[in-house]
Amino acid sequence: ENWTEPGQCPQFDEYTIVLKGSLKVETKEETYVVNAGQAIHIEKGNWVRYSSPENGGAEYIAVCLPAFSPNTVNRDSE
């Protein structure tokens, strides 16, 4: 099933590695489609929104430095 997360402007760098499917990564400047076997790095302080354009979603690993925290992700109000 496809899905969309709220936009966010995190206070951490995020490295995302896609294992299966595709991940759509939107920034203020560009939109990327990251496929299985590819990765993307979003630097802290940049607005980003993640979604999965394909049925079946995506499997991925997200590494946040420093670690993810609900207090530092700064998600958009819905």
N, CA and C atoms as an extended XYZ file, in Angstrom:
234
Properties=species:S:1:pos:R:3:atomname:S:1:resname:S:1:resid:I:1 pbc="F F F"
N         0.846       -1.179        0.000 N   GLU     1
C         0.000        0.000        0.000 CA  GLU     1
C         0.893        1.245        0.000 C   GLU     1
N         0.525        2.253       -0.768 N   ASN     2
C         1.329        3.476       -0.774 CA  ASN     2
C         0.939        4.358        0.418 C   ASN     2
N         1.846        5.247        0.832 N   TRP     3
C         1.649        6.075        2.016 CA  TRP     3
C         2.444        7.365        1.877 C   TRP     3
N         2.090        8.350        2.696 N   THR     4
C         2.799        9.632        2.746 CA  THR     4
C         2.951       10.047        4.195 C   THR     4
N         4.163       10.423        4.576 N   GLU     5
C         4.414       10.967        5.910 CA  GLU     5
C         4.232       12.483        5.857 C   GLU     5
N         3.979       13.107        7.009 N   PRO     6
C         3.966       14.575        7.026 CA  PRO     6
C         5.364       15.111        6.695 C   PRO     6
N         5.418       16.316        6.159 N   GLY     7
C         6.710       16.950        5.941 CA  GLY     7
C         7.376       17.218        7.282 C   GLY     7
N         8.689       17.387        7.251 N   GLN     8
C         9.431       17.638        8.488 CA  GLN     8
C        10.686       18.439        8.184 C   GLN     8
N        11.207       19.074        9.203 N   CYS     9
C        12.466       19.815        9.093 CA  CYS     9
C        13.334       19.399       10.284 C   CYS     9
N        13.932       18.203       10.211 N   PRO    10
C        14.608       17.623       11.362 CA  PRO    10
C        15.919       18.315       11.736 C   PRO    10
N        16.267       18.151       13.000 N   GLN    11
C        17.524       18.670       13.528 CA  GLN    11
C        18.584       17.572       13.538 C   GLN    11
N        18.496       16.641       12.593 N   PHE    12
C        19.477       15.565       12.465 CA  PHE    12
C        19.644       15.233       10.985 C   PHE    12
N        20.819       14.728       10.615 N   ASP    13
C        21.042       14.211        9.266 CA  ASP    13
C        20.329       12.876        9.158 C   ASP    13
N        19.766       12.591        7.987 N   GLU    14
C        19.098       11.312        7.794 CA  GLU    14
C        19.639       10.637        6.537 C   GLU    14
N        20.142        9.426        6.732 N   TYR    15
C        20.651        8.588        5.652 CA  TYR    15
C        19.632        7.471        5.444 C   TYR    15
N        19.060        7.361        4.249 N   THR    16
C        18.012        6.383        3.980 CA  THR    16
C        18.466        5.443        2.864 C   THR    16
N        18.437        4.146        3.141 N   ILE    17
C        18.833        3.107        2.192 CA  ILE    17
C        17.591        2.285        1.865 C   ILE    17
N        17.220        2.226        0.585 N   VAL    18
C        16.025        1.495        0.176 CA  VAL    18
C        16.408        0.049       -0.140 C   VAL    18
N        15.728       -0.880        0.517 N   LEU    19
C        15.978       -2.305        0.335 CA  LEU    19
C        15.050       -2.924       -0.700 C   LEU    19
N        13.786       -2.443       -0.739 N   LYS    20
C        12.780       -3.014       -1.636 CA  LYS    20
C        11.781       -1.922       -1.998 C   LYS    20
N        11.312       -1.911       -3.237 N   GLY    21
C        10.337       -0.922       -3.668 CA  GLY    21
C        10.996        0.409       -3.987 C   GLY    21
N        10.213        1.475       -3.871 N   SER    22
C        10.690        2.833       -4.160 CA  SER    22
C        10.214        3.787       -3.091 C   SER    22
N        11.031        4.774       -2.809 N   LEU    23
C        10.718        5.812       -1.844 CA  LEU    23
C        10.766        7.149       -2.564 C   LEU    23
N         9.713        7.933       -2.442 N   LYS    24
C         9.689        9.288       -3.005 CA  LYS    24
C        10.144       10.229       -1.904 C   LYS    24
N        11.142       11.066       -2.220 N   VAL    25
C        11.713       11.991       -1.250 CA  VAL    25
C        11.597       13.395       -1.834 C   VAL    25
N        10.744       14.214       -1.200 N   GLU    26
C        10.528       15.579       -1.676 CA  GLU    26
C        11.274       16.557       -0.776 C   GLU    26
N        12.020       17.476       -1.383 N   THR    27
C        12.636       18.587       -0.662 CA  THR    27
C        12.060       19.874       -1.252 C   THR    27
N        12.445       21.018       -0.714 N   LYS    28
C        11.966       22.299       -1.264 CA  LYS    28
C        12.463       22.501       -2.689 C   LYS    28
N        13.630       21.922       -3.033 N   GLU    29
C        14.242       22.143       -4.335 CA  GLU    29
C        13.928       21.069       -5.369 C   GLU    29
N        13.830       19.796       -4.934 N   GLU    30
C        13.691       18.696       -5.890 CA  GLU    30
C        12.868       17.561       -5.317 C   GLU    30
N        12.441       16.671       -6.211 N   THR    31
C        11.786       15.422       -5.822 CA  THR    31
C        12.625       14.286       -6.373 C   THR    31
N        12.939       13.323       -5.524 N   TYR    32
C        13.756       12.173       -5.895 CA  TYR    32
C        12.928       10.906       -5.763 C   TYR    32
N        13.173        9.937       -6.629 N   VAL    33
C        12.639        8.591       -6.460 CA  VAL    33
C        13.854        7.711       -6.192 C   VAL    33
N        13.891        7.137       -4.996 N   VAL    34
C        15.017        6.317       -4.566 CA  VAL    34
C        14.560        4.862       -4.632 C   VAL    34
N        15.201        4.084       -5.482 N   ASN    35
C        14.810        2.698       -5.719 CA  ASN    35
C        15.657        1.729       -4.901 C   ASN    35
N        15.209        0.477       -4.855 N   ALA    36
C        15.954       -0.567       -4.141 CA  ALA    36
C        17.420       -0.550       -4.572 C   ALA    36
N        18.324       -0.603       -3.595 N   GLY    37
C        19.757       -0.574       -3.878 CA  GLY    37
C        20.340        0.824       -3.905 C   GLY    37
N        19.510        1.843       -3.747 N   GLN    38
C        19.977        3.224       -3.748 CA  GLN    38
C        19.802        3.836       -2.356 C   GLN    38
N        20.457        4.965       -2.152 N   ALA    39
C        20.379        5.656       -0.871 CA  ALA    39
C        20.313        7.161       -1.109 C   ALA    39
N        19.888        7.883       -0.069 N   ILE    40
C        19.835        9.348       -0.123 CA  ILE    40
C        20.220        9.894        1.244 C   ILE    40
N        20.863       11.054        1.253 N   HIS    41
C        21.250       11.737        2.490 CA  HIS    41
C        20.568       13.099        2.503 C   HIS    41
N        19.792       13.360        3.553 N   ILE    42
C        19.157       14.665        3.736 CA  ILE    42
C        19.821       15.314        4.948 C   ILE    42
N        20.405       16.491        4.741 N   GLU    43
C        21.096       17.188        5.830 CA  GLU    43
C        20.110       17.842        6.783 C   GLU    43
N        20.493       17.906        8.046 N   LYS    44
C        19.644       18.520        9.069 CA  LYS    44
C        19.286       19.948        8.676 C   LYS    44
N        18.092       20.371        9.109 N   GLY    45
C        17.641       21.723        8.834 CA  GLY    45
C        16.949       21.891        7.491 C   GLY    45
N        16.898       20.830        6.682 N   ASN    46
C        16.226       20.884        5.381 CA  ASN    46
C        14.848       20.236        5.479 C   ASN    46
N        13.833       20.892        4.883 N   TRP    47
C        12.489       20.324        4.865 CA  TRP    47
C        12.476       19.122        3.941 C   TRP    47
N        11.785       18.062        4.367 N   VAL    48
C        11.701       16.834        3.570 CA  VAL    48
C        10.374       16.135        3.846 C   VAL    48
N         9.852       15.434        2.827 N   ARG    49
C         8.658       14.602        3.009 CA  ARG    49
C         8.908       13.283        2.284 C   ARG    49
N         8.644       12.189        2.993 N   TYR    50
C         8.832       10.844        2.454 CA  TYR    50
C         7.481       10.232        2.112 C   TYR    50
N         7.433        9.474        1.015 N   SER    51
C         6.234        8.729        0.655 CA  SER    51
C         6.648        7.532       -0.189 C   SER    51
N         5.701        6.642       -0.400 N   SER    52
C         5.931        5.483       -1.253 CA  SER    52
C         4.928        5.529       -2.393 C   SER    52
N         5.401        5.765       -3.621 N   PRO    53
C         4.496        5.913       -4.759 CA  PRO    53
C         3.922        4.598       -5.273 C   PRO    53
N         4.526        3.469       -4.910 N   GLU    54
C         4.108        2.184       -5.454 CA  GLU    54
C         3.200        1.425       -4.492 C   GLU    54
N         2.283        0.647       -5.041 N   ASN    55
C         1.552       -0.300       -4.212 CA  ASN    55
C         2.572       -1.291       -3.665 C   ASN    55
N         2.401       -1.704       -2.435 N   GLY    56
C         3.378       -2.584       -1.809 CA  GLY    56
C         4.365       -1.816       -0.958 C   GLY    56
N         4.350       -0.483       -1.055 N   GLY    57
C         5.197        0.342       -0.202 CA  GLY    57
C         6.671        0.210       -0.499 C   GLY    57
N         7.464        0.391        0.533 N   ALA    58
C         8.915        0.315        0.416 CA  ALA    58
C         9.471       -0.233        1.719 C   ALA    58
N        10.558       -0.955        1.611 N   GLU    59
C        11.313       -1.375        2.786 CA  GLU    59
C        12.603       -0.589        2.759 C   GLU    59
N        12.937        0.055        3.874 N   TYR    60
C        14.135        0.884        3.900 CA  TYR    60
C        14.686        0.978        5.316 C   TYR    60
N        15.926        1.391        5.403 N   ILE    61
C        16.592        1.633        6.677 CA  ILE    61
C        16.894        3.125        6.728 C   ILE    61
N        16.497        3.767        7.817 N   ALA    62
C        16.802        5.187        8.015 CA  ALA    62
C        17.737        5.308        9.215 C   ALA    62
N        18.877        5.966        8.999 N   VAL    63
C        19.840        6.205       10.070 CA  VAL    63
C        19.883        7.699       10.327 C   VAL    63
N        19.605        8.100       11.574 N   CYS    64
C        19.555        9.508       11.947 CA  CYS    64
C        20.726        9.825       12.870 C   CYS    64
N        21.470       10.903       12.543 N   LEU    65
C        22.613       11.331       13.347 CA  LEU    65
C        22.494       12.810       13.666 C   LEU    65
N        22.368       13.231       14.926 N   PRO    66
C        22.173       12.364       16.072 CA  PRO    66
C        20.839       11.623       15.973 C   PRO    66
N        20.584       10.735       16.898 N   ALA    67
C        19.434        9.837       16.837 CA  ALA    67
C        18.109       10.588       16.702 C   ALA    67
N        17.137        9.928       16.048 N   PHE    68
C        15.785       10.449       15.906 CA  PHE    68
C        15.185       10.715       17.278 C   PHE    68
N        14.438       11.793       17.363 N   SER    69
C        13.694       12.118       18.579 CA  SER    69
C        12.427       12.851       18.156 C   SER    69
N        11.291       12.544       18.778 N   PRO    70
C        10.064       13.278       18.466 CA  PRO    70
C        10.204       14.779       18.713 C   PRO    70
N        11.124       15.158       19.586 N   ASN    71
C        11.348       16.577       19.891 CA  ASN    71
C        12.200       17.286       18.854 C   ASN    71
N        12.924       16.536       18.016 N   THR    72
C        13.819       17.168       17.051 CA  THR    72
C        13.443       16.910       15.595 C   THR    72
N        12.329       16.188       15.347 N   VAL    73
C        11.929       15.898       13.966 CA  VAL    73
C        11.187       17.077       13.336 C   VAL    73
N        10.513       17.874       14.147 N   ASN    74
C         9.824       19.086       13.670 CA  ASN    74
C         8.873       18.797       12.504 C   ASN    74
N         7.908       17.906       12.729 N   ARG    75
C         6.936       17.553       11.692 CA  ARG    75
C         5.956       18.702       11.443 C   ARG    75
N         5.518       18.810       10.185 N   ASP    76
C         4.512       19.805        9.812 CA  ASP    76
C         3.201       19.491       10.528 C   ASP    76
N         2.443       20.521       10.839 N   SER    77
C         1.090       20.329       11.363 CA  SER    77
C         0.222       19.810       10.242 C   SER    77
N        -0.666       18.875       10.556 N   GLU    78
C        -1.517       18.320        9.496 CA  GLU    78
C        -2.833       19.045        9.416 C   GLU    78
